[in-house]
Amino acid sequence: MEKKQQLVTRRSAIITGISALGGLLISGCSSKPSPPTYGNILRMGDAFTYKAHRALLPGQSLAKEFDRRDISSFPATGTTNPGDPSYRYFSKDYAQLQANGLENWRLSIEGRVARPGLYSLKDLQRFPSRTQITRHMCEEGWTAIAEWTGVPLHLVLQSAGILKTARYVNFYGFDGYMESVDMLDAFHPQTILAYAMNGRDLPLQHGAPLRVRVETQVGYKSAKYLQRIVVTDEFVDQGNTGWAWYVGI
């Protein structure tokens, strides 16, 4: 019993120390609140990591980029086809788009922008493009290197007239998946809307026709099969999904 009490006391001291350090870091950051912690220790850890990264690391530091000879095989774990009726999150809209070779696909930009609208793939390809060869860090522990080509997200947001009150950019895919980033990551030069991989059109298993690449965070933040981008001034609460919201690397 004594050992257990000591263990609890030490754990409490560690948590208290982390909270205190987090408070110091937060005081040196933006006065805007961080995303909610959902009231549990793990989410408090998420918030602490977010604030620590934002306070201590240069906001626009680039992720390492590689040469073409470094490109590796790239498994598509958890691959889905939103147009497959047997898929749990089957999308009739995506199936209809597939039947037409994705020709009628459009990306909707909505929310806190002055000029909401729909963008075809050709519209996005008219923007200045960026090509980068980066390492994908999967939450399952494996890594892979690929070349991605697309339009920097900030160019599209600026074209849509992002409002000064905007704080988060939310990505919604045809596969039912949703992710979001703050403005620092949204305007990072390596955050792109990728329409090509390794010099070819983005393949189905990697999110055709468009996915986001957030190179400063772990792989699951790079949502596939993009359908909508919604800009908000408040954090969109997904609930406790079991995944950290901020996973900076």
C-alpha positions in Angstrom: 0.0 0.0 0.0 2.8 2.4 0.9 4.5 1.8 -2.5 1.2 2.4 -4.3 0.7 5.7 -2.4 4.3 6.8 -3.3 3.6 5.9 -6.9 0.4 8.0 -6.9 2.2 10.9 -5.2 5.1 10.8 -7.8 2.6 10.6 -10.6 0.7 13.6 -9.2 4.0 15.5 -8.9 4.9 14.8 -12.5 1.5 15.9 -13.8 1.6 19.0 -11.7 5.1 19.8 -13.0 4.0 19.3 -16.6 1.0 21.5 -16.0 3.2 24.2 -14.5 5.7 24.1 -17.4 2.8 24.1 -19.8 1.5 27.2 -18.2 4.8 28.9 -18.6 5.0 27.9 -22.3 1.4 29.0 -22.9 2.1 32.4 -21.4 4.8 32.9 -24.1 2.5 31.9 -27.0 -0.5 33.4 -28.6 -3.2 34.5 -26.3 -5.7 32.5 -28.4 -6.8 29.3 -26.6 -5.6 25.9 -27.7 -8.0 23.2 -28.8 -10.0 21.5 -26.0 -8.4 18.8 -24.0 -11.6 16.8 -23.4 -10.8 16.7 -19.7 -8.4 13.7 -19.6 -4.7 13.3 -19.0 -3.9 12.1 -22.5 -5.6 15.2 -24.1 -3.7 17.4 -21.6 -0.6 15.9 -23.0 -1.7 16.7 -26.5 -2.3 20.3 -25.5 1.1 20.5 -23.8 2.9 19.1 -26.8 1.1 21.6 -29.1 2.0 24.6 -26.9 5.6 23.4 -26.4 6.2 23.0 -30.1 4.7 26.4 -30.8 6.7 28.1 -28.1 10.1 26.5 -28.7 10.3 25.6 -32.4 10.5 27.9 -35.4 7.0 28.1 -36.8 8.0 27.7 -40.5 10.9 25.3 -40.2 11.0 22.9 -43.2 10.7 19.2 -42.9 13.8 17.5 -44.5 13.5 17.0 -48.2 15.3 14.2 -50.2 16.6 13.3 -53.6 14.7 11.2 -56.2 17.1 8.3 -55.6 15.8 8.2 -52.0 12.2 7.5 -53.1 11.0 4.2 -51.6 8.1 1.8 -51.8 5.1 3.3 -50.1 2.5 1.0 -48.6 -1.1 2.3 -48.5 -2.1 0.8 -45.2 -5.8 1.1 -44.3 -6.4 1.7 -48.0 -10.1 2.2 -48.9 -12.1 3.0 -52.0 -14.9 5.3 -51.0 -16.6 4.3 -54.2 -16.8 0.6 -53.2 -20.3 -0.3 -51.9 -18.9 -2.8 -49.5 -16.8 -0.1 -47.8 -18.2 0.9 -44.4 -18.2 4.6 -45.3 -19.3 4.1 -48.9 -19.8 7.4 -50.7 -22.4 7.3 -53.5 -21.1 10.7 -54.7 -17.5 9.4 -55.0 -18.8 6.3 -56.8 -20.5 8.5 -59.4 -17.4 10.6 -59.8 -15.3 7.4 -60.4 -17.8 6.2 -63.0 -17.0 9.4 -64.9 -13.2 9.2 -64.4 -13.4 11.9 -61.7 -13.9 14.5 -64.4 -16.7 16.2 -62.5 -14.8 16.2 -59.1 -14.7 19.6 -57.4 -13.2 20.8 -54.1 -15.4 23.0 -52.1 -13.8 25.8 -50.1 -16.2 27.0 -47.4 -16.5 28.8 -44.1 -14.6 31.9 -43.0 -13.6 33.0 -46.5 -14.8 35.9 -48.5 -15.2 34.0 -51.7 -16.4 30.4 -51.1 -16.5 28.3 -54.2 -15.7 25.1 -56.1 -12.3 24.3 -57.6 -11.7 21.7 -60.3 -8.4 19.9 -60.6 -7.5 22.1 -63.5 -8.3 25.2 -61.4 -5.9 24.0 -58.8 -3.2 23.2 -61.4 -3.3 26.8 -62.6 -1.8 27.9 -59.3 2.0 27.9 -58.9 2.9 24.3 -57.9 5.4 22.9 -55.5 7.2 19.6 -55.7 8.8 18.1 -52.6 10.3 14.7 -51.7 9.6 14.0 -48.1 9.4 11.3 -45.5 5.9 10.0 -44.5 6.0 9.1 -40.8 3.2 6.7 -40.0 1.7 6.4 -36.6 2.2 2.6 -36.9 6.0 3.1 -36.9 7.0 2.7 -40.5 8.2 5.4 -42.8 8.4 5.9 -46.6 9.7 8.6 -48.9 7.8 9.9 -51.9 7.6 12.9 -54.2 4.5 15.0 -54.0 3.4 17.8 -56.4 0.5 20.1 -55.7 -0.6 23.6 -54.9 0.5 25.2 -51.6 -2.6 25.4 -49.4 -2.0 29.0 -48.5 -2.3 30.1 -52.1 -5.8 28.6 -52.4 -6.9 30.0 -49.0 -5.6 33.5 -50.0 -7.4 33.2 -53.4 -10.7 32.4 -51.5 -10.1 35.4 -49.3 -9.5 33.9 -45.9 -10.9 36.1 -43.2 -8.8 37.6 -40.3 -10.9 35.7 -37.7 -10.0 32.3 -39.2 -8.1 30.0 -36.9 -8.5 26.4 -38.2 -8.7 24.7 -41.5 -10.7 21.5 -41.6 -10.4 18.8 -44.3 -13.2 16.4 -45.1 -12.7 13.4 -47.3 -15.2 11.2 -49.3 -14.1 8.3 -47.1 -15.7 9.9 -44.1 -12.4 11.0 -42.6 -11.9 14.5 -41.1 -8.7 16.3 -40.0 -7.8 19.9 -39.1 -4.8 22.1 -38.6 -4.2 25.5 -37.2 -3.2 28.5 -39.4 0.5 28.1 -38.7 0.5 24.6 -40.4 -2.1 25.7 -43.0 0.3 28.4 -44.2 3.4 26.3 -43.9 5.2 26.3 -47.3 5.3 22.5 -47.4 1.6 22.0 -46.6 0.2 21.3 -50.1 -2.9 20.0 -51.8 -1.2 17.1 -53.7 -2.5 15.9 -57.0 0.5 14.0 -58.1 2.8 11.4 -56.6 6.2 10.3 -57.9 5.6 12.2 -61.2 2.2 10.7 -61.9 -1.5 11.5 -61.1 -2.3 10.7 -57.5 -3.3 7.0 -57.4 -6.5 5.8 -55.9 -4.9 4.1 -52.9 -3.2 7.4 -52.0 -6.3 9.5 -52.1 -7.1 10.4 -55.7 -7.7 12.9 -57.0 -6.5 15.2 -54.2 -5.1 14.8 -50.7 -3.5 17.2 -48.3 0.2 16.8 -47.3 1.0 18.2 -43.8 4.8 17.4 -43.7 5.3 18.8 -40.2 3.0 16.2 -38.6 2.5 12.5 -38.5 1.0 10.8 -41.5 -2.6 10.5 -40.5 -3.0 14.3 -40.6 -2.6 14.1 -44.4 -6.2 13.4 -45.3 -7.1 11.7 -48.5 -9.9 11.9 -51.1 -10.6 15.5 -50.3 -14.1 16.8 -50.8 -14.4 19.9 -48.7 -12.1 22.4 -46.9 -14.0 24.4 -44.3 -12.3 27.3 -42.6 -13.5 28.1 -39.1 -12.8 30.5 -36.2 -13.5 27.8 -33.6 -12.1 24.3 -33.1 -14.3 21.6 -34.6 -14.7 19.0 -31.8 -14.4 15.5 -33.1 -14.7 14.0 -29.6 -12.2 11.7 -28.1 -11.2 9.6 -31.1 -8.2 8.1 -29.4 -5.8 10.0 -31.7 -3.9 13.1 -30.8 -5.0 16.3 -32.6 -1.5 17.7 -32.8 1.3 15.3 -33.7 4.2 17.5 -34.7 7.5 16.0 -35.8 
